[in-house]
Amino acid sequence: MKIKKYILLFFLLSLLLPNYAFAGWIIKEVTKDAYGEERTQTIYIQNNIMKTVDNEEISIYNLNTNRIILIDPIQKKYWDGTVDDFVKGMNDYALAMVEDELSKLTPEQKEAYKSAHSQIFQDAEKKEDELVKNNDIKVEIKKFPDKEIIANYRTQKYQLWVNDELKYDYWVADKIHLYKDFDFEKFYELIKKMSGQLSETGYETTPQFKDFLKKGYSLKIIDAEGNITESLKIVKKQISLSVFKVPQNYTKLEFVEFYKAKMMNFNNE
């Protein structure tokens, strides 16, 4: 009889564990800038995949495959590729924009344009080289007694100081550990490769900041300019795999074509 009970218990656990192991998070948050403008977005996180959604764009980052999907819900278009594909696509897009501008200029204007932009690129490369060489970053995480209830979670206040300069105020919920469902260190490396760098100092890759991420999830963040991002609701639940897929009626585009359409949406606002 005991053996049968153990078999039944094992069977029940086998049904429950997959749902628990792959349960994800759904976060609804709002960002308010220093001018009072608001932007809401919903974030889905599960099994090392993140999807961010707002009214204008949708992004999906799959850390298991190192692929990115960018979706334009307005025109029902999308792009899908690796991080390397994204970097190449951005370079191709920049070149296409330059060629478009040059086609409108006289020969004299073209030379002036090339000379001006050559200096800009040289300055950018010099700044990037300086950032790579600057390994002496002072990062401090300061804990405060302040507490606040945000999205029904109790949070603790922390501050991030970089090179003796206050960068962020964080309100951290220690009951929420998204890093168990999403590798934020790998995500920061992905973003760094996409954009060339993270912050100006690169504090995100320091041991101090990596340890800070493990304290919990920040339900409110205030930066030095007064921009505030706050979670309105956060729920842990099983997320359907279909959430991380592109709708079947959307059209796939090459990167340059997709980005031109995206910028057209931005310019028409």
C-alpha positions in Angstrom: 0.0 0.0 0.0 2.9 2.4 0.8 4.4 1.8 -2.6 1.2 2.6 -4.3 0.9 5.8 -2.2 4.5 6.8 -3.3 3.7 6.1 -6.9 0.5 8.2 -6.7 2.4 11.0 -5.0 5.2 10.9 -7.6 2.6 11.0 -10.4 0.9 14.1 -8.9 4.2 15.8 -8.4 5.1 15.1 -12.1 2.0 16.9 -13.1 2.6 19.9 -10.9 6.3 20.4 -11.3 6.4 21.3 -15.0 3.8 24.0 -14.4 5.8 25.4 -11.5 9.2 25.1 -13.2 8.1 27.1 -16.3 5.7 29.5 -14.6 6.5 33.0 -15.8 5.8 36.6 -14.8 3.5 39.3 -16.3 4.4 42.8 -15.3 2.4 46.0 -16.2 4.4 49.2 -15.6 4.2 52.9 -16.4 7.1 55.3 -17.1 6.6 59.0 -16.3 9.3 61.4 -17.6 10.3 64.7 -16.0 7.8 66.5 -18.3 4.8 64.5 -17.2 4.5 62.3 -20.3 3.5 58.7 -19.6 4.1 55.4 -21.4 2.8 52.1 -20.2 4.1 48.7 -21.2 3.6 45.1 -20.4 6.5 42.6 -19.9 6.2 38.9 -20.2 9.1 36.7 -18.8 9.3 33.0 -18.8 12.1 30.4 -19.3 14.7 33.0 -20.4 12.5 34.7 -22.9 11.3 38.3 -22.5 8.6 40.1 -24.4 7.9 43.8 -24.0 4.7 45.3 -25.4 3.4 48.9 -25.7 1.1 50.6 -28.2 3.9 51.3 -30.7 6.2 48.3 -30.7 6.8 44.8 -29.4 10.2 43.2 -28.8 11.0 39.6 -28.0 14.4 38.5 -26.6 15.1 34.8 -26.6 18.2 34.1 -24.5 18.0 30.4 -25.3 18.5 31.0 -29.1 20.1 34.5 -28.9 17.4 35.7 -31.4 15.5 38.9 -31.4 12.0 39.6 -32.8 10.9 43.2 -33.5 7.2 43.7 -34.2 5.4 46.7 -35.6 1.7 46.2 -34.4 0.6 49.2 -36.3 1.6 48.0 -39.7 1.6 44.3 -38.8 5.2 43.8 -39.9 8.1 42.1 -38.1 11.8 41.3 -38.3 13.4 38.2 -36.8 17.2 37.5 -36.5 20.3 37.0 -34.3 22.1 39.7 -32.4 24.7 39.7 -35.2 22.0 40.2 -37.8 20.6 43.1 -35.8 24.1 44.8 -35.6 24.6 44.3 -39.3 21.0 45.6 -40.0 21.6 48.8 -38.1 24.8 49.4 -40.0 23.0 48.8 -43.3 20.2 51.1 -42.2 22.6 53.9 -41.3 24.3 53.5 -44.6 21.0 53.6 -46.5 20.0 56.8 -44.7 23.4 58.4 -45.6 23.0 57.4 -49.2 19.5 58.8 -49.3 20.7 62.1 -47.9 23.7 62.3 -50.3 21.4 61.7 -53.3 19.7 65.1 -52.5 23.0 67.1 -52.3 25.2 68.9 -54.8 28.9 67.6 -55.2 30.1 70.4 -52.9 27.5 69.7 -50.2 28.3 65.9 -50.4 32.0 66.6 -49.5 31.0 68.9 -46.6 28.5 66.2 -45.4 31.1 63.4 -45.6 33.7 65.5 -43.8 31.3 66.4 -40.9 30.1 62.9 -40.4 33.6 61.4 -40.6 34.5 63.6 -37.6 31.4 62.4 -35.7 32.3 58.8 -36.3 36.0 59.4 -35.2 34.8 61.1 -32.0 32.4 58.2 -31.3 35.2 55.6 -31.8 37.5 57.6 -29.5 34.9 57.7 -26.8 34.2 54.0 -27.1 37.9 53.2 -26.8 38.1 55.4 -23.7 35.2 53.4 -22.2 36.8 50.1 -22.9 40.1 51.2 -21.2 38.2 52.6 -18.2 38.0 49.6 -15.9 38.3 51.6 -12.7 34.6 52.0 -11.9 33.4 52.7 -8.4 30.0 51.2 -7.8 28.2 51.5 -4.5 24.8 50.1 -3.5 23.3 51.9 -0.5 20.5 50.5 1.5 17.9 52.9 3.2 15.3 52.2 5.9 12.6 53.6 3.7 9.9 51.0 2.7 6.9 51.3 0.4 4.0 49.0 -0.7 4.1 48.9 -4.5 1.8 46.6 -6.6 0.9 44.8 -3.3 4.5 44.0 -2.5 6.6 45.4 0.3 9.7 47.1 -1.1 13.0 48.3 0.4 14.8 51.5 -0.9 18.3 51.3 -2.4 20.4 53.8 -4.3 23.0 53.1 -7.0 26.0 55.4 -6.9 28.6 55.3 -9.7 31.9 57.1 -9.3 30.3 59.1 -6.4 27.4 60.2 -8.5 23.8 59.1 -7.7 22.3 57.3 -10.7 19.2 55.6 -9.5 16.8 55.1 -6.6 15.4 51.6 -6.5 12.5 50.1 -4.5 13.2 46.4 -4.4 10.7 43.6 -3.6 12.7 40.8 -2.0 9.9 38.3 -2.6 10.2 38.5 -6.3 13.2 36.9 -7.9 13.0 37.2 -11.7 16.6 36.3 -12.2 15.6 32.7 -11.5 13.4 32.8 -14.7 15.6 35.2 -16.7 19.3 35.5 -17.0 19.7 39.3 -16.7 23.5 39.1 -16.9 23.2 37.5 -20.3 20.5 40.0 -21.3 22.7 42.9 -20.5 25.5 41.4 -22.6 23.0 41.0 -25.5 21.9 44.7 -25.2 25.5 45.7 -25.0 26.2 43.9 -28.3 23.1 45.4 -29.9 23.9 49.0 -28.9 27.7 49.0 -28.6 27.5 49.8 -24.9 25.1 49.9 -21.9 25.5 52.9 -19.7 28.4 55.3 -20.1 30.3 53.6 -17.3 29.2 50.0 -17.9 28.2 49.5 -14.2 25.8 46.8 -15.2 28.6 44.3 -15.6 30.3 45.0 -12.3 30.1 42.4 -9.5 28.4 44.9 -7.2 25.5 45.4 -9.5 25.2 41.7 -10.4 24.9 40.9 -6.7 22.3 43.7 -6.3 20.1 42.1 -8.9 19.8 39.0 -6.8 18.2 41.0 -3.9 14.9 41.0 -5.7 13.0 42.9 -8.4 12.8 46.7 -8.5 9.2 47.7 -8.6 10.0 51.4 -8.8 13.1 53.1 -10.3 13.9 56.8 -10.4 16.8 58.1 -12.4 18.9 61.2 -11.9 16.7 63.1 -14.4 13.6 62.4 -12.5 12.1 59.8 -14.8 10.1 57.2 -12.9 9.3 53.6 -13.9 6.8 51.9 -11.6 5.1 48.5 -11.7 1.3 48.7 -11.5 0.8 45.0 -11.3 3.0 41.9 -11.3 1.7 38.3 -11.4 3.4 34.9 -11.5 1.6 32.5 -13.8 2.0 30.0 -16.6 2.3 31.8 -19.9 1.3 30.2 -23.1 4.1 29.7 -25.6 1.9 31.5 -28.3 2.5 34.7 -26.4 6.2 34.7 -27.5 5.3 34.0 -31.2 4.5 36.4 -34.1 0.8 36.5 -35.2 0.4 34.5 -38.4 -1.1 37.4 -40.3 2.0 39.6 -39.8 4.5 40.1 -42.7 8.2 39.5 -42.3 10.5 42.2 -43.6 14.3 42.6 -44.1 15.8 44.7 -41.4 16.3 48.0 -43.4 12.8 47.8 -44.8 11.4 47.1 -41.3 13.3 50.0 -39.7 12.3 52.4 -42.4 8.6 51.5 -41.7 9.2 51.9 -38.0 10.7 55.4 -38.4 7.9 56.3 -40.6 5.5 55.5 -37.8 7.6 57.7 -35.4 7.7 60.6 -37.8 3.9 60.5 -38.4 3.2 60.9 -34.6 
